[in-house]
Amino acid sequence: MKTLYQYAIVRFMPHAETGEFANVGIVLCAPELGLIDFRLAPTRFARVTDFFEDLDGKLYKATLQTVEEELQRLHAYVGKLVAKDLALHMQEVVRPRETLVRYSELRTLYLEKKPEAVLNQLFEQLVHRNFLTEEYQENLMVKVIRQQLRDEKLTHFKQQKLQDNFCEVTLPLVAKTNDLFVIRPLAFRQKTAIRLFDHAEQWIGRFRRLVNHNVLHKQNILLPLQGPEVNDNKLIGAFKEVERELADFGVQILDHHDKAGISHFAKHSLMPDSFRLQ
């Protein structure tokens, strides 16, 4: 027999001004079963503190402990509620608040699964695997590069939207000096070669549009790259082909660990003439 479930993602957002958050838990409600349950990430979760490089780990730990205490109290209380009241309490839990922890909108599932299985599945999909995506890896690389530039007093690279007549692209590190310069880290940790190629083609297509519409010059685009994590000959071969395609396109590429190359590009963006890394 299928059961109606409602759930919300628990999000840790220490810097409201940037809007960046990490998924750190799931709250699940099954009104017909008289159940509200939850699962949170560990209070020592390096992936979260690595993502927010300027974060005090104690703040994350204390915040998660507070959330856990609140949800434990709710979990113990809901057995006294009828389905309608239970749904109202779930809505109150996820109500928007200006705190370090935010909740996603309520989402609905109708499944023939036990609550524990549903909760574990959602946690794996939306919390654990959230940190394994190329988007997470690229955000992490942006933060490392931004901190490097900040340490070197190269603070002219900012997040900015660039657009042609039809499309708009948000880029994390853009400098407006004598020209437009862009640093856009790309991660190629995909599990299959086709996904790796798709990711490359997506960004080649976006940059090609911006170049063709005279928004950017190819030589002013730097792409720090992160290659495959696993020692898989097919993935490594696909990544090398992507490197060749990017080089043939005319943008500048380097390994994301190449701090000297990134610094060189950032400093030369302040000079009158554009340049190409040697």
CYANA upper distance limits for C-alpha pairs under 8 A (distance plus 0.5 A):
  1 MET  CA    112 GLU  CA      6.13
  2 LYS  CA    110 TYR  CA      6.64
  2 LYS  CA    111 LEU  CA      5.38
  2 LYS  CA    112 GLU  CA      4.54
  2 LYS  CA    113 LYS  CA      7.64
  3 THR  CA     30 ALA  CA      7.87
  3 THR  CA     32 GLU  CA      8.12
  3 THR  CA    110 TYR  CA      5.98
  3 THR  CA    111 LEU  CA      5.91
  3 THR  CA    112 GLU  CA      6.54
  3 THR  CA    113 LYS  CA      7.92
  4 LEU  CA     30 ALA  CA      6.67
  4 LEU  CA     31 PRO  CA      8.06
  4 LEU  CA     32 GLU  CA      7.89
  4 LEU  CA    108 THR  CA      7.72
  4 LEU  CA    109 LEU  CA      6.46
  4 LEU  CA    110 TYR  CA      5.08
  4 LEU  CA    111 LEU  CA      7.22
  5 TYR  CA     28 LEU  CA      7.45
  5 TYR  CA     29 CYS  CA      6.20
  5 TYR  CA     30 ALA  CA      5.28
  5 TYR  CA     31 PRO  CA      7.94
  5 TYR  CA    108 THR  CA      6.18
  5 TYR  CA    109 LEU  CA      5.54
  5 TYR  CA    110 TYR  CA      6.57
  5 TYR  CA    111 LEU  CA      8.10
  6 GLN  CA     28 LEU  CA      6.38
  6 GLN  CA     29 CYS  CA      5.54
  6 GLN  CA     30 ALA  CA      6.92
  6 GLN  CA    106 LEU  CA      6.80
  6 GLN  CA    107 ARG  CA      5.99
  6 GLN  CA    108 THR  CA      5.05
  6 GLN  CA    109 LEU  CA      6.83
  7 TYR  CA     26 ILE  CA      7.39
  7 TYR  CA     27 VAL  CA      5.97
  7 TYR  CA     28 LEU  CA      4.86
  7 TYR  CA     29 CYS  CA      6.47
  7 TYR  CA    106 LEU  CA      6.13
  7 TYR  CA    107 ARG  CA      5.86
  7 TYR  CA    108 THR  CA      7.02
  8 ALA  CA     26 ILE  CA      6.39
  8 ALA  CA     27 VAL  CA      5.88
  8 ALA  CA     28 LEU  CA      7.26
  8 ALA  CA     94 VAL  CA      7.60
  8 ALA  CA    103 TYR  CA      6.64
  8 ALA  CA    104 SER  CA      5.83
  8 ALA  CA    105 GLU  CA      6.66
  8 ALA  CA    106 LEU  CA      5.60
  8 ALA  CA    107 ARG  CA      6.80
  9 ILE  CA     23 ASN  CA      7.13
  9 ILE  CA     24 VAL  CA      8.11
  9 ILE  CA     25 GLY  CA      6.39
  9 ILE  CA     26 ILE  CA      5.24
  9 ILE  CA     27 VAL  CA      7.02
  9 ILE  CA    103 TYR  CA      6.09
  9 ILE  CA    104 SER  CA      5.67
  9 ILE  CA    105 GLU  CA      8.41
  9 ILE  CA    126 LEU  CA      8.19
 10 VAL  CA     23 ASN  CA      6.38
 10 VAL  CA     24 VAL  CA      6.06
 10 VAL  CA     25 GLY  CA      5.12
 10 VAL  CA     26 ILE  CA      6.06
 10 VAL  CA     27 VAL  CA      7.61
 10 VAL  CA     40 LEU  CA      8.47
 10 VAL  CA    101 VAL  CA      7.37
 10 VAL  CA    102 ARG  CA      6.69
 10 VAL  CA    103 TYR  CA      5.37
 10 VAL  CA    104 SER  CA      7.28
 11 ARG  CA     21 PHE  CA      6.49
 11 ARG  CA     22 ALA  CA      5.98
 11 ARG  CA     23 ASN  CA      5.02
 11 ARG  CA     24 VAL  CA      6.09
 11 ARG  CA     25 GLY  CA      7.52
 11 ARG  CA    101 VAL  CA      6.03
 11 ARG  CA    102 ARG  CA      5.62
 11 ARG  CA    103 TYR  CA      6.29
 11 ARG  CA    104 SER  CA      7.89
 12 PHE  CA     21 PHE  CA      5.86
 12 PHE  CA     22 ALA  CA      5.77
 12 PHE  CA     23 ASN  CA      6.89
 12 PHE  CA     24 VAL  CA      6.90
 12 PHE  CA    100 LEU  CA      6.39
 12 PHE  CA    101 VAL  CA      5.20
 12 PHE  CA    102 ARG  CA      6.97
 13 MET  CA     19 GLY  CA      7.59
 13 MET  CA     20 GLU  CA      6.65
 13 MET  CA     21 PHE  CA      4.93
 13 MET  CA     22 ALA  CA      7.26
 13 MET  CA     99 THR  CA      8.43
 13 MET  CA    100 LEU  CA      5.57
 13 MET  CA    101 VAL  CA      6.36
 13 MET  CA    102 ARG  CA      7.44
 14 PRO  CA     20 GLU  CA      8.46
 14 PRO  CA     21 PHE  CA      7.85
 14 PRO  CA     55 LEU  CA      8.46
 14 PRO  CA    100 LEU  CA      5.72
 14 PRO  CA    101 VAL  CA      8.37
 15 HIS  CA     19 GLY  CA      7.09
 15 HIS  CA     20 GLU  CA      7.24
 15 HIS  CA    100 LEU  CA      8.40
 16 ALA  CA     20 GLU  CA      7.69
 16 ALA  CA    100 LEU  CA      8.40
 22 ALA  CA     48 VAL  CA      7.14
 23 ASN  CA    126 LEU  CA      7.45
 23 ASN  CA    127 VAL  CA      5.74
 23 ASN  CA    130 ASN  CA      7.73
 24 VAL  CA     40 LEU  CA      6.34
 24 VAL  CA     41 ALA  CA      5.66
 24 VAL  CA    127 VAL  CA      6.28
 25 GLY  CA     38 PHE  CA      7.78
 25 GLY  CA     39 ARG  CA      6.00
 25 GLY  CA     40 LEU  CA      4.60
 25 GLY  CA     41 ALA  CA      6.31
 25 GLY  CA    123 PHE  CA      7.13
 25 GLY  CA    127 VAL  CA      6.81
 26 ILE  CA     38 PHE  CA      5.99
 26 ILE  CA     39 ARG  CA      5.93
 26 ILE  CA     40 LEU  CA      7.01
 26 ILE  CA    119 LEU  CA      7.62
 26 ILE  CA    122 LEU  CA      7.60
 26 ILE  CA    123 PHE  CA      6.61
 26 ILE  CA    127 VAL  CA      8.45
 27 VAL  CA     36 ILE  CA      7.69
 27 VAL  CA     37 ASP  CA      6.42
 27 VAL  CA     38 PHE  CA      4.78
 27 VAL  CA     39 ARG  CA      7.21
 27 VAL  CA    119 LEU  CA      8.41
 28 LEU  CA     36 ILE  CA      6.10
 28 LEU  CA     37 ASP  CA      5.73
 28 LEU  CA     38 PHE  CA      6.31
 28 LEU  CA    115 PRO  CA      8.47
 28 LEU  CA    119 LEU  CA      7.05
 29 CYS  CA     35 LEU  CA      6.21
 29 CYS  CA     36 ILE  CA      4.86
 29 CYS  CA     37 ASP  CA      6.98
 29 CYS  CA     87 ALA  CA      8.08
 29 CYS  CA     90 MET  CA      7.46
 30 ALA  CA     34 GLY  CA      6.73
 30 ALA  CA     35 LEU  CA      5.68
 30 ALA  CA     36 ILE  CA      6.93
 30 ALA  CA    115 PRO  CA      8.16
 31 PRO  CA     35 LEU  CA      6.66
 31 PRO  CA     36 ILE  CA      8.36
 31 PRO  CA     82 VAL  CA      8.18
 31 PRO  CA     83 ALA  CA      5.00
 31 PRO  CA     84 LYS  CA      7.63
 31 PRO  CA     86 LEU  CA      6.33
 31 PRO  CA     87 ALA  CA      6.53
 32 GLU  CA     83 ALA  CA      6.07
 33 LEU  CA     83 ALA  CA      8.24
 34 GLY  CA     78 VAL  CA      7.17
 34 GLY  CA     79 GLY  CA      6.49
 34 GLY  CA     81 LEU  CA      7.45
 34 GLY  CA     82 VAL  CA      7.28
 34 GLY  CA     83 ALA  CA      6.64
 34 GLY  CA     86 LEU  CA      7.48
 35 LEU  CA     75 HIS  CA      8.06
 35 LEU  CA     78 VAL  CA      7.10
 35 LEU  CA     79 GLY  CA      7.52
 35 LEU  CA     86 LEU  CA      8.42
 36 ILE  CA     74 LEU  CA      8.11
 36 ILE  CA     75 HIS  CA      6.21
 36 ILE  CA     78 VAL  CA      7.32
 36 ILE  CA     90 MET  CA      8.39
 37 ASP  CA     71 LEU  CA      8.48
 37 ASP  CA     75 HIS  CA      6.65
 37 ASP  CA    119 LEU  CA      8.43
 38 PHE  CA     71 LEU  CA      7.83
 38 PHE  CA    119 LEU  CA      7.69
 39 ARG  CA    119 LEU  CA      7.74
 39 ARG  CA    120 ASN  CA      8.37
 39 ARG  CA    123 PHE  CA      7.65
 40 LEU  CA     64 LEU  CA      8.29
 40 LEU  CA     68 GLU  CA      8.04
 41 ALA  CA     45 PHE  CA      7.42
 41 ALA  CA    127 VAL  CA      8.19
 43 THR  CA     60 TYR  CA      7.50
 43 THR  CA     61 LYS  CA      5.20
 43 THR  CA     62 ALA  CA      8.45
 43 THR  CA     64 LEU  CA      6.70
 43 THR  CA     65 GLN  CA      7.77
 44 ARG  CA     57 GLY  CA      8.33
 44 ARG  CA     61 LYS  CA      7.18
 45 PHE  CA     49 THR  CA      7.31
 46 ALA  CA     50 ASP  CA      6.28
 47 ARG  CA     51 PHE  CA      6.59
 47 ARG  CA    131 PHE  CA      7.54
 48 VAL  CA     52 PHE  CA      6.97
 49 THR  CA     53 GLU  CA      6.77
 49 THR  CA     55 LEU  CA      6.66
 49 THR  CA     56 ASP  CA      8.08
 49 THR  CA     57 GLY  CA      6.63
 49 THR  CA     60 TYR  CA      8.23
 50 ASP  CA    140 LEU  CA      8.08
 51 PHE  CA    139 ASN  CA      8.12
 51 PHE  CA    140 LEU  CA      6.07
 51 PHE  CA    143 LYS  CA      8.12
 52 PHE  CA    143 LYS  CA      8.34
 53 GLU  CA    143 LYS  CA      7.58
 53 GLU  CA    144 VAL  CA      8.25
 55 LEU  CA     59 LEU  CA      7.99
 55 LEU  CA     60 TYR  CA      8.45
 56 ASP  CA     60 TYR  CA      7.65
 57 GLY  CA     61 LYS  CA      6.84
 58 LYS  CA     62 ALA  CA      6.54
 59 LEU  CA     63 THR  CA      6.55
 60 TYR  CA     64 LEU  CA      6.67
 61 LYS  CA     65 GLN  CA      6.70
 62 ALA  CA     66 THR  CA      6.77
 63 THR  CA     67 VAL  CA      6.84
 63 THR  CA    100 LEU  CA      7.89
 63 THR  CA    101 VAL  CA      8.18
 64 LEU  CA     68 GLU  CA      6.57
 65 GLN  CA     69 GLU  CA      6.74
 66 THR  CA     70 GLU  CA      6.85
 67 VAL  CA     71 LEU  CA      6.68
 68 GLU  CA     72 GLN  CA      6.46
 69 GLU  CA     73 ARG  CA      6.82
 70 GLU  CA     74 LEU  CA      6.93
 71 LEU  CA     75 HIS  CA      6.48
 72 GLN  CA     76 ALA  CA      6.75
 73 ARG  CA     77 TYR  CA      6.77
 74 LEU  CA     78 VAL  CA      6.63
 75 HIS  CA     79 GLY  CA      8.31
 77 TYR  CA     81 LEU  CA      8.28
 78 VAL  CA     86 LEU  CA      7.10
 81 LEU  CA     85 ASP  CA      6.37
 81 LEU  CA     86 LEU  CA      6.29
 82 VAL  CA     86 LEU  CA      6.59
 83 ALA  CA     87 ALA  CA      6.77
 84 LYS  CA     88 LEU  CA      6.98
 85 ASP  CA     89 HIS  CA      6.75
 86 LEU  CA     90 MET  CA      6.83
 87 ALA  CA     91 GLN  CA      6.86
 88 LEU  CA     92 GLU  CA      6.84
 89 HIS  CA     93 VAL  CA      6.75
 90 MET  CA     94 VAL  CA      7.09
 91 GLN  CA     95 ARG  CA      6.66
 91 GLN  CA    106 LEU  CA      8.11
 94 VAL  CA    102 ARG  CA      8.01
 94 VAL  CA    103 TYR  CA      5.65
 94 VAL  CA    104 SER  CA      7.48
 94 VAL  CA    105 GLU  CA      7.48
 94 VAL  CA    106 LEU  CA      7.84
 95 ARG  CA    103 TYR  CA      7.95
 96 PRO  CA    102 ARG  CA      7.22
 96 PRO  CA    103 TYR  CA      7.57
 97 ARG  CA    102 ARG  CA      7.24
 98 GLU  CA    102 ARG  CA      8.27
113 LYS  CA    117 ALA  CA      6.96
113 LYS  CA    118 VAL  CA      6.93
114 LYS  CA    118 VAL  CA      6.89
115 PRO  CA    119 LEU  CA      6.56
116 GLU  CA    120 ASN  CA      6.67
117 ALA  CA    121 GLN  CA      6.58
118 VAL  CA    122 LEU  CA      6.67
119 LEU  CA    123 PHE  CA      6.63
120 ASN  CA    124 GLU  CA      6.68
121 GLN  CA    125 GLN  CA      6.69
122 LEU  CA    126 LEU  CA      6.29
122 LEU  CA    127 VAL  CA      8.20
123 PHE  CA    127 VAL  CA      5.65
123 PHE  CA    128 HIS  CA      6.94
124 GLU  CA    128 HIS  CA      5.38
124 GLU  CA    129 ARG  CA      6.44
125 GLN  CA    129 ARG  CA      5.96
125 GLN  CA    130 ASN  CA      7.51
126 LEU  CA    130 ASN  CA      6.03
127 VAL  CA    131 PHE  CA      7.77
128 HIS  CA    132 LEU  CA      8.06
129 ARG  CA    133 THR  CA      7.39
130 ASN  CA    136 TYR  CA      7.62
131 PHE  CA    136 TYR  CA      6.10
131 PHE  CA    137 GLN  CA      7.99
132 LEU  CA    136 TYR  CA      7.23
132 LEU  CA    137 GLN  CA      7.80
133 THR  CA    137 GLN  CA      6.98
133 THR  CA    189 ARG  CA      8.08
133 THR  CA    190 GLN  CA      8.21
134 GLU  CA    138 GLU  CA      6.46
134 GLU  CA    186 LEU  CA      8.30
134 GLU  CA    187 ALA  CA      5.86
134 GLU  CA    188 PHE  CA      7.15
134 GLU  CA    189 ARG  CA      6.71
134 GLU  CA    190 GLN  CA      7.56
135 GLU  CA    139 ASN  CA      6.65
135 GLU  CA    187 ALA  CA      8.22
136 TYR  CA    140 LEU  CA      6.67
137 GLN  CA    141 MET  CA      6.75
137 GLN  CA    187 ALA  CA      6.71
138 GLU  CA    142 VAL  CA      6.65
138 GLU  CA    185 PRO  CA      6.36
138 GLU  CA    186 LEU  CA      6.35
138 GLU  CA    187 ALA  CA      6.20
139 ASN  CA    143 LYS  CA      6.82
140 LEU  CA    144 VAL  CA      6.87
141 MET  CA    145 ILE  CA      6.66
141 MET  CA    185 PRO  CA      6.92
141 MET  CA    256 HIS  CA      7.90
142 VAL  CA    146 ARG  CA      6.41
142 VAL  CA    172 PRO  CA      7.57
142 VAL  CA    173 LEU  CA      8.31
142 VAL  CA    184 ARG  CA      8.23
142 VAL  CA    185 PRO  CA      7.04
143 LYS  CA    147 GLN  CA      6.58
144 VAL  CA    148 GLN  CA      6.73
145 ILE  CA    149 LEU  CA      6.69
145 ILE  CA    262 ILE  CA      8.47
146 ARG  CA    150 ARG  CA      6.58
146 ARG  CA    173 LEU  CA      8.36
147 GLN  CA    151 ASP  CA      6.61
148 GLN  CA    152 GLU  CA      6.84
148 GLN  CA    259 LYS  CA      8.30
149 LEU  CA    153 LYS  CA      6.66
149 LEU  CA    154 LEU  CA      5.34
149 LEU  CA    155 THR  CA      6.79
149 LEU  CA    263 SER  CA      7.63
149 LEU  CA    266 ALA  CA      8.36
150 ARG  CA    154 LEU  CA      6.14
150 ARG  CA    155 THR  CA      6.09
154 LEU  CA    266 ALA  CA      7.54
154 LEU  CA    267 LYS  CA      7.83
156 HIS  CA    174 VAL  CA      8.35
156 HIS  CA    175 ALA  CA      6.07
156 HIS  CA    176 LYS  CA      8.01
157 PHE  CA    173 LEU  CA      5.46
157 PHE  CA    174 VAL  CA      5.33
157 PHE  CA    175 ALA  CA      4.97
157 PHE  CA    176 LYS  CA      8.30
158 LYS  CA    172 PRO  CA      6.92
158 LYS  CA    173 LEU  CA      5.41
158 LYS  CA    174 VAL  CA      5.68
158 LYS  CA    175 ALA  CA      6.94
159 GLN  CA    170 THR  CA      7.71
159 GLN  CA    171 LEU  CA      6.20
159 GLN  CA    172 PRO  CA      4.59
159 GLN  CA    173 LEU  CA      5.60
159 GLN  CA    174 VAL  CA      6.49
160 GLN  CA    170 THR  CA      6.25
160 GLN  CA    171 LEU  CA      6.08
160 GLN  CA    172 PRO  CA      6.95
160 GLN  CA    173 LEU  CA      7.71
160 GLN  CA    174 VAL  CA      6.65
161 LYS  CA    168 GLU  CA      6.97
161 LYS  CA    169 VAL  CA      6.00
161 LYS  CA    170 THR  CA      4.73
161 LYS  CA    171 LEU  CA      6.61
162 LEU  CA    168 GLU  CA      6.21
162 LEU  CA    169 VAL  CA      5.82
162 LEU  CA    170 THR  CA      6.83
162 LEU  CA    171 LEU  CA      7.92
162 LEU  CA    210 LEU  CA      8.49
162 LEU  CA    215 VAL  CA      8.04
163 GLN  CA    167 CYS  CA      5.96
163 GLN  CA    168 GLU  CA      4.68
163 GLN  CA    169 VAL  CA      6.58
163 GLN  CA    210 LEU  CA      7.67
163 GLN  CA    215 VAL  CA      7.86
164 ASP  CA    168 GLU  CA      7.26
164 ASP  CA    209 ARG  CA      8.17
164 ASP  CA    210 LEU  CA      6.92
164 ASP  CA    213 HIS  CA      6.73
164 ASP  CA    215 VAL  CA      7.29
169 VAL  CA    206 ARG  CA      8.18
171 LEU  CA    182 VAL  CA      8.12
171 LEU  CA    184 ARG  CA      7.35
172 PRO  CA    183 ILE  CA      8.07
172 PRO  CA    184 ARG  CA      7.32
173 LEU  CA    182 VAL  CA      6.33
173 LEU  CA    183 ILE  CA      5.77
173 LEU  CA    184 ARG  CA      7.10
174 VAL  CA    180 LEU  CA      7.48
174 VAL  CA    181 PHE  CA      6.17
174 VAL  CA    182 VAL  CA      5.11
174 VAL  CA    183 ILE  CA      7.05
175 ALA  CA    179 ASP  CA      8.43
175 ALA  CA    180 LEU  CA      6.24
175 ALA  CA    181 PHE  CA      5.56
175 ALA  CA    182 VAL  CA      6.96
175 ALA  CA    269 SER  CA      7.99
176 LYS  CA    180 LEU  CA      5.38
176 LYS  CA    181 PHE  CA      7.14
177 THR  CA    181 PHE  CA      8.37
177 THR  CA    269 SER  CA      7.35
177 THR  CA    270 LEU  CA      6.65
178 ASN  CA    269 SER  CA      8.36
178 ASN  CA    270 LEU  CA      7.82
178 ASN  CA    271 MET  CA      8.14
178 ASN  CA    272 PRO  CA      6.76
179 ASP  CA    269 SER  CA      8.38
180 LEU  CA    215 VAL  CA      8.48
180 LEU  CA    216 LEU  CA      6.81
180 LEU  CA    217 HIS  CA      8.33
180 LEU  CA    220 ASN  CA      7.45
181 PHE  CA    216 LEU  CA      8.09
181 PHE  CA    220 ASN  CA      5.35
181 PHE  CA    221 ILE  CA      6.55
181 PHE  CA    269 SER  CA      7.02
182 VAL  CA    220 ASN  CA      6.82
182 VAL  CA    221 ILE  CA      5.40
182 VAL  CA    222 LEU  CA      6.62
183 ILE  CA    221 ILE  CA      6.63
183 ILE  CA    222 LEU  CA      5.28
183 ILE  CA    223 LEU  CA      6.39
183 ILE  CA    224 PRO  CA      7.96
184 ARG  CA    221 ILE  CA      8.19
184 ARG  CA    222 LEU  CA      6.90
184 ARG  CA    223 LEU  CA      5.60
184 ARG  CA    224 PRO  CA      7.21
185 PRO  CA    223 LEU  CA      5.78
185 PRO  CA    224 PRO  CA      5.15
185 PRO  CA    225 LEU  CA      6.38
185 PRO  CA    226 GLN  CA      8.30
185 PRO  CA    256 HIS  CA      7.63
186 LEU  CA    223 LEU  CA      7.10
186 LEU  CA    224 PRO  CA      6.82
186 LEU  CA    225 LEU  CA      5.59
186 LEU  CA    226 GLN  CA      6.84
187 ALA  CA    225 LEU  CA      6.44
187 ALA  CA    226 GLN  CA      5.15
187 ALA  CA    227 GLY  CA      6.98
188 PHE  CA    196 LEU  CA      6.43
188 PHE  CA    199 HIS  CA      8.26
188 PHE  CA    225 LEU  CA      8.01
188 PHE  CA    226 GLN  CA      6.31
188 PHE  CA    227 GLY  CA      5.56
188 PHE  CA    228 PRO  CA      6.06
188 PHE  CA    239 PHE  CA      7.73
189 ARG  CA    196 LEU  CA      8.04
189 ARG  CA    226 GLN  CA      7.98
189 ARG  CA    227 GLY  CA      6.81
189 ARG  CA    228 PRO  CA      5.08
189 ARG  CA    229 GLU  CA      6.33
190 GLN  CA    195 ARG  CA      6.59
190 GLN  CA    196 LEU  CA      6.02
190 GLN  CA    228 PRO  CA      7.61
191 LYS  CA    195 ARG  CA      7.80
191 LYS  CA    196 LEU  CA      8.27
191 LYS  CA    235 LEU  CA      8.38
192 THR  CA    196 LEU  CA      6.91
192 THR  CA    235 LEU  CA      7.34
193 ALA  CA    197 PHE  CA      6.65
193 ALA  CA    234 LYS  CA      7.47
193 ALA  CA    235 LEU  CA      6.04
193 ALA  CA    238 ALA  CA      6.46
194 ILE  CA    198 ASP  CA      6.57
195 ARG  CA    199 HIS  CA      6.69
196 LEU  CA    200 ALA  CA      6.96
196 LEU  CA    235 LEU  CA      8.45
196 LEU  CA    238 ALA  CA      7.86
196 LEU  CA    239 PHE  CA      7.88
197 PHE  CA    201 GLU  CA      6.58
197 PHE  CA    238 ALA  CA      7.79
197 PHE  CA    242 VAL  CA      7.49
198 ASP  CA    202 GLN  CA      6.56
199 HIS  CA    203 TRP  CA      7.14
200 ALA  CA    204 ILE  CA      6.61
200 ALA  CA    242 VAL  CA      7.15
201 GLU  CA    205 GLY  CA      6.36
202 GLN  CA    206 ARG  CA      6.88
203 TRP  CA    207 PHE  CA      6.61
204 ILE  CA    208 ARG  CA      6.38
204 ILE  CA    246 LEU  CA      7.81
204 ILE  CA    249 PHE  CA      8.44
205 GLY  CA    209 ARG  CA      6.79
206 ARG  CA    210 LEU  CA      7.00
207 PHE  CA    211 VAL  CA      6.55
207 PHE  CA    216 LEU  CA      8.49
208 ARG  CA    212 ASN  CA      6.39
209 ARG  CA    213 HIS  CA      6.59
210 LEU  CA    214 ASN  CA      6.78
210 LEU  CA    215 VAL  CA      5.53
210 LEU  CA    216 LEU  CA      6.18
211 VAL  CA    215 VAL  CA      6.25
211 VAL  CA    216 LEU  CA      5.38
211 VAL  CA    217 HIS  CA      6.19
211 VAL  CA    218 LYS  CA      7.05
216 LEU  CA    220 ASN  CA      7.56
216 LEU  CA    221 ILE  CA      8.32
217 HIS  CA    221 ILE  CA      7.65
218 LYS  CA    249 PHE  CA      8.44
218 LYS  CA    250 GLY  CA      6.21
218 LYS  CA    251 VAL  CA      5.47
218 LYS  CA    252 GLN  CA      8.32
219 GLN  CA    250 GLY  CA      7.14
219 GLN  CA    251 VAL  CA      5.97
219 GLN  CA    252 GLN  CA      6.93
219 GLN  CA    274 SER  CA      7.76
219 GLN  CA    275 PHE  CA      7.24
219 GLN  CA    276 ARG  CA      6.53
220 ASN  CA    251 VAL  CA      7.83
220 ASN  CA    252 GLN  CA      8.24
220 ASN  CA    274 SER  CA      7.44
220 ASN  CA    275 PHE  CA      8.10
221 ILE  CA    251 VAL  CA      5.96
221 ILE  CA    252 GLN  CA      6.53
222 LEU  CA    251 VAL  CA      6.89
222 LEU  CA    252 GLN  CA      5.25
222 LEU  CA    253 ILE  CA      6.24
222 LEU  CA    254 LEU  CA      8.32
222 LEU  CA    265 PHE  CA      8.11
223 LEU  CA    251 VAL  CA      7.93
223 LEU  CA    252 GLN  CA      6.62
223 LEU  CA    253 ILE  CA      5.26
223 LEU  CA    254 LEU  CA      7.09
224 PRO  CA    253 ILE  CA      6.23
224 PRO  CA    254 LEU  CA      5.52
224 PRO  CA    255 ASP  CA      5.81
224 PRO  CA    256 HIS  CA      4.86
224 PRO  CA    257 HIS  CA      8.46
224 PRO  CA    262 ILE  CA      8.43
225 LEU  CA    253 ILE  CA      7.40
225 LEU  CA    254 LEU  CA      6.60
225 LEU  CA    255 ASP  CA      5.55
225 LEU  CA    256 HIS  CA      5.61
226 GLN  CA    255 ASP  CA      6.96
226 GLN  CA    256 HIS  CA      6.40
227 GLY  CA    236 ILE  CA      8.07
227 GLY  CA    239 PHE  CA      7.06
228 PRO  CA    235 LEU  CA      7.05
228 PRO  CA    236 ILE  CA      6.92
228 PRO  CA    239 PHE  CA      7.81
231 ASN  CA    235 LEU  CA      8.48
231 ASN  CA    236 ILE  CA      7.82
232 ASP  CA    236 ILE  CA      6.55
233 ASN  CA    237 GLY  CA      6.42
234 LYS  CA    238 ALA  CA      6.64
235 LEU  CA    239 PHE  CA      6.61
236 ILE  CA    240 LYS  CA      6.76
237 GLY  CA    241 GLU  CA      6.83
238 ALA  CA    242 VAL  CA      6.79
239 PHE  CA    243 GLU  CA      6.75
240 LYS  CA    244 ARG  CA      6.86
241 GLU  CA    245 GLU  CA      6.72
242 VAL  CA    246 LEU  CA      6.66
243 GLU  CA    247 ALA  CA      6.67
243 GLU  CA    253 ILE  CA      8.16
244 ARG  CA    248 ASP  CA      6.50
245 GLU  CA    249 PHE  CA      6.61
246 LEU  CA    250 GLY  CA      7.09
246 LEU  CA    251 VAL  CA      6.77
246 LEU  CA    252 GLN  CA      8.33
246 LEU  CA    253 ILE  CA      7.91
247 ALA  CA    251 VAL  CA      6.44
247 ALA  CA    252 GLN  CA      7.20
247 ALA  CA    253 ILE  CA      7.48
252 GLN  CA    276 ARG  CA      7.74
252 GLN  CA    277 LEU  CA      7.50
254 LEU  CA    258 ASP  CA      7.24
254 LEU  CA    261 GLY  CA      7.87
258 ASP  CA    262 ILE  CA      6.91
259 LYS  CA    263 SER  CA      6.52
260 ALA  CA    264 HIS  CA      6.54
261 GLY  CA    265 PHE  CA      6.78
261 GLY  CA    277 LEU  CA      8.11
262 ILE  CA    266 ALA  CA      6.74
263 SER  CA    267 LYS  CA      6.59
264 HIS  CA    268 HIS  CA      6.64
265 PHE  CA    269 SER  CA      6.74
265 PHE  CA    277 LEU  CA      7.84
266 ALA  CA    270 LEU  CA      7.77
267 LYS  CA    271 MET  CA      7.86
268 HIS  CA    274 SER  CA      7.88
268 HIS  CA    275 PHE  CA      7.76
269 SER  CA    274 SER  CA      7.50
